Every structure is written in C-alpha cells, then in structure tokens.
Amino acid sequence: MKGNINLVNVIKFAGAYVAFIIGSGFATGQEVMQFYTSYGVWSLGVVVISMFLFSWVGGSVMAMGYDHVGQKATSAYRLFCGKYLGTFYEVFVILFLFGVVIVMISGAGATLNEYYGLDYYIGAVLMVVLVFIAYIIGVNKLIDIIGFIGPMIILFSLIVAIGTLIPNMDKLANLSESTNPIAHMQAAPKWWISGILYSAYNIFGAIIFLFTLGQKCTNKKEAITSGVLGGVLLTTGALFMNLALLVNIEEVSKLAVPTLSLAKQISPILATIFSVLLIGSIFSTAAPMFWTVCNKMVKEDSPKAKFVALGLIALLLPLGQLNFGALVGFIYPYTGYLGMLLFVCLAYKQLTNKKDGKTSSND
C-alpha cells in the first residue's frame, strides 16, 4: 500500500470512530456494566474479544470505503452481504439507528437529571436541538467536531478509571472471590458471546459511517490505521472503566450513570467536567446516527432535507422519555446477533477476495 499517513487525519478519523461508538451507553457506564462488568473477572476476556473485532472491522470497512470512493455509503451492506441480505440490512439499520438515537436522547435526560437534578425533559430537549444543528452544518464539519470529542472522552474516562483504581488496588486481587450483585444484568449467557455481541451491535450501526470515513482518507494505509487505532482506543477505555466499576461494584450497581459516581468520589470538579463530556459523548453518537438516518431518507442537499429532519425530531422528543437502562438492555443485545452475521459476511468477503465496483487501484 502506497502513500504516507497523515497523523492528524488518523487521529481525527479514529476519534470520529470512537465518538460514533461511545455514546451514552458506554460513557455513562451502562454498556460497560451489562456487557463487561457483570461477568466479573471474565470481563477481561470480553475486552480482548472486543478489541480484536473493533480493530479488524474498523480497519476493513474503512479500507473498503477508500476502495469505493464515489459510491453511496448506504450500499456498503450489499458489498459485504450480497443483494438480498444487504438490502435487508440497509432497511433495518435505519430503524436500528433511529432507535439508538432515542437511547441517546434518553441518556442525555438521565445524565442531567442524576447529576444536576434538572428535569429529565430538559436534557432530552437540549440533545434534540444539538442533533438538529449538527445535521444542518453537514457531515464534513460534523466529523471534525466529533473527531475531537472522541479522544477527549477516552482521556477523561481513563483519568476517572485510574483515579478510582489507585486507592482500590487491593480489591482487584480479590475479584474472583467477590460476589457479583449485577450478574442479572449480563447481556448474554456466556462472557465470550458478550464480547462478540457488544462489538457486533455497535459495528452493525456504524458500517455506513465507517465507510464514509474511509472515503475521506488520502490513502488505504491511512484508512486501515485509523480504523485499527479507533478500535484499540475504544476498548482500552472500556478496559479501565470496567476495572474501576469492578472495584466499586456494590456502590454503582443501582445507578443509571455509574461513571459520574466514580468521578464524584475523586473530585467534584472532575465530576463536573466529566458530566459535560458525557453530554458530548451522547451528542457524538446521536448526531452522526441522525445524519445517517436522514441521509438514507433524503439527500443532505435536498430542499426537503430540513423538513424531514424536523419531522424525525418531533418523534424523538416523546420517545426519548423512555427508561434509559431498559432501552440499553432491550435494543442492543438483539441487534448484536444480526451484527454477528455481518461479521461472517465480511470475513467471507475478505477470504474470497471478491471485489465489487472500484478496487484497491486507488492506491
């Protein structure tokens, strides 16, 4: 693969990948608790599986995006899975992404309510307004914004996690002996299935966005590096946050936003900063997902685009009042099984080296 890697681009695209995935479920700690921490010491195995899958798929899809510059990103599913299954995925993913945006709206309400005591509806309305503004400014500026937000969220997540772990190192040695009060929250019957499931449902909804990011890279090496780095950064944050939750499992097991509780224990100032970043993380997932849904329904530069976006916004407000934790537990795991099939399609595509449309001659 020819071409030099632009480090600024790699960080921006990897950051955008992280920001798209991280959302309210990860940043608040709900996803980490359900897919990682609930398995106790075996959660470390979940991290290993997730890191491999996020890195492999991220690099692969962005590389394919680069190979198919000029092709509609929404056709990515057909490239990987063929005409019939790919078409089904194209339709289903829009419903799924809209459902995840609802989860993000609900997460914004839960965050501001739990930390600031504000009415749940205020947080939901704030996020809806930000998402609509992001759609208006366009995808290129959106990538620039969330490409900065993603690494910042991971950085502060690491600060909170490490700050929690340092005074509780003795508890790490006793993890295998401790009881697990959140075992009932397990997203899958086995820890290794949870690792695949967590990656699968996240990647399933991110394919179109990753494909778009790959199309904006200057060469294939840059695309692959950005995707792999994004996967490593994301799961590194998950690893440390999981360990921090494990050593405080009794205290955080009943909270909607456990990461904020950890931040408060370290410093009220840190908690305030982290609460702002939580809102940023929710925005960084909701905005590109909302853009993807709208872009599938109508072209971004169409005169009808803003009206379609406003119509969807009107639906988001009432649906965003649903219970946050329940939404995470219901929407995500089941979609993950469809994502697993997508992994099989992608692996088959790579193994058989089938090429549709443009090839790697772009290099």
Secondary structure, 3 states (H helix, E strand, C coil): CCCCCCHHHHHHHHHHHHHHHHHHHHHCCHHHHHHCHHHHHHHHHHHHHHHHHHHHHHHHHHHHHHHCCCCCHHHHHHHHHCHHHHHHHHHHHHHHHHHHHHHHHHHHHHHHHHHHCCCHHHHHHHHHHHHHHHHHHCHHHHHHHHHHHHHHHHHHHHHHHHHHHHHHHHHHCCHHHCCCCCHHHCCCCCHHHHHHHHHHHHHHHHHHHHHHHHHCCCCHHHHHHHHHHHHHHHHHHHHHHHHHHHCCHHHHCCCCCHHHHHHHHHCHHHHHHHHHHHHHHHHHHHHHHHHHHHHHHCCCCCCCHHHHHHHHHHHHHHHCCCCHHHHHHHHHHHHHHHHHHHHHHHHHHHHHCCCCCCCHHHC
